[in-house]
Amino acid sequence: MVSIQASNFAVSRFVYDYHYILPSTTLSVSSIISASDLGGEKAAELAEDAHTRIIKMNIDNRNLIVYASNTNSNQILLLFYDLSTGELVTKKYLGHTNPVKVASLIQTADSGLAVLAQTMVAGRFKRNALYKIPKEQILE
């Protein structure tokens, strides 16, 4: 969960074997609500044990919410949503030969995105992987 503004949040949730993405939802800090009542977009391609990372970023004065998570095909899925409308702008996949799992992500000084991941070489040797996505490739 990432705070967007006041009581508006970007949320990812897991309920009854399904992941849900909520790029913009209103949550009251003074009330109690069940996660299953939040709704959201079902993300069927995410792995059951996937952890999701969420950050806010700005590219050329365009505010985005970025979700990073692991897919059933052992790739990293990046979902870019417009912060003001909650609309999906684009999505990207990272990894193809060796399985990868997202660890962290940050916006770089040049407005790109850096994604830290863990990969397995030969199925048993854990290694770190770092992906750098230039801002020009994010919104293409």
N, C-alpha and C positions, 0 to 999 in steps of 0.2 A: 504494500500500500504506500502511495506517495501523495502527499497533500498538494493539491493544485491551487486552491484558493479557499479560504475560510472553511466551509463545511463540504467542499467539493474535493473528491479524491479519485485517483486512478488505482484500481484494485484488481488483483488476480486472486481467484479462489478455486478450491478443489472440493467438490461435494459429490458423493456417491459415484466415484470412479470417473468423474469428468472435470476438466479444467474449464474455467470461465474467465473471460477477459472483460473488464468494465473500465473503459478508458475515461469515463466521466460519470461519477455517481455521487449523489448527495447523501451524506451520513450525518446524523445528529449526534453530537457528543453527549447529549443528555438523555438519549433513549437507548433501548435495547432492541436489537434486530438480529434475526437468525441469518447466517450466511446464505442459506438456501432460499431466502426471500429476496435476495438482491438481484436475481436475474443475471443478465449478461450474455455475451456471445460465447457459445460453446466452442472450445478449441480442441477438436477431436484428434488432431495430429500430434498433440503433446503427449509425451511419455507419461505413464501413470505415476512414476516416482519423480517427475520433473519439478525442479525448483524454478521459480520465476523471479527475475530481477527487473526492477522498474526504475527508470530515471527520467528526469526532464532535461531537455536540451533545446538550444536555440541555434538555428541555421539561417543565416541571412534574414534576421528579424522574423523568422517563422518559428513559433514555439511548438515543440513536439513532446509527446510522451513515448518512450521507447520501452517495449517489453522484450526481454530475452529469456528464452526457455529451451528445453531439450525436446526433440521430436522422437516419435517412434522409430524413425530411421537413423537414429544416433547422430543427428545434425543439430545445430543451434538455429532456432527460428528467431528472427528479429522482426518485430511488428512496430511500425512507426505510425502513430496517430496524431492528428492535429489537436493541439491542446484546447483550442477554443470551441471546436465543433464536435470532437470525439470521433471524427471520421477516419477510417484507415487510409493512410497516404500511400504506403508501400510496405512490402515485406521482403526480407532477404534471408537466405539460408547460408550457413557457414559449415564447412567440413563436408567431406565426401568419401575419402578412402578409409581413414581411421575414425572410430567413434569419438565424438567430442561432447563435453558437458560444460555448460556455462558456469563460470565462477563469479565474475564481476564485469562491470562495464562502466566506462566514464567517457565524458566528452573531452576531446583533446583541445589543446590551445588553438589549433587551426580549425576548430569547429567540426572536426571529424569525430569518429567514434572508435574507441579502443575496447576490444572484448578479450578478457582473459578467460581461457578455457583449460580444461583438463582433457588429455587424450590418452589413449592406451596404444602402445606400440607392441605389435606381435601379441596382442590380447592380454598382456600381463605387466608391461612396463609403463608405469604412469609418467607422463610428461606434461609440462605446461605448454600451452600454445597461446600465442598472442596474435589477434587479428586487428588490423588497422584499416578502417574504412574511411576514405576521404569524403568530405562533405559533398563533393560533386557526384559521387556514386550513391549517396544515400537517397537523394531525391530524384534520381533518374528513372 
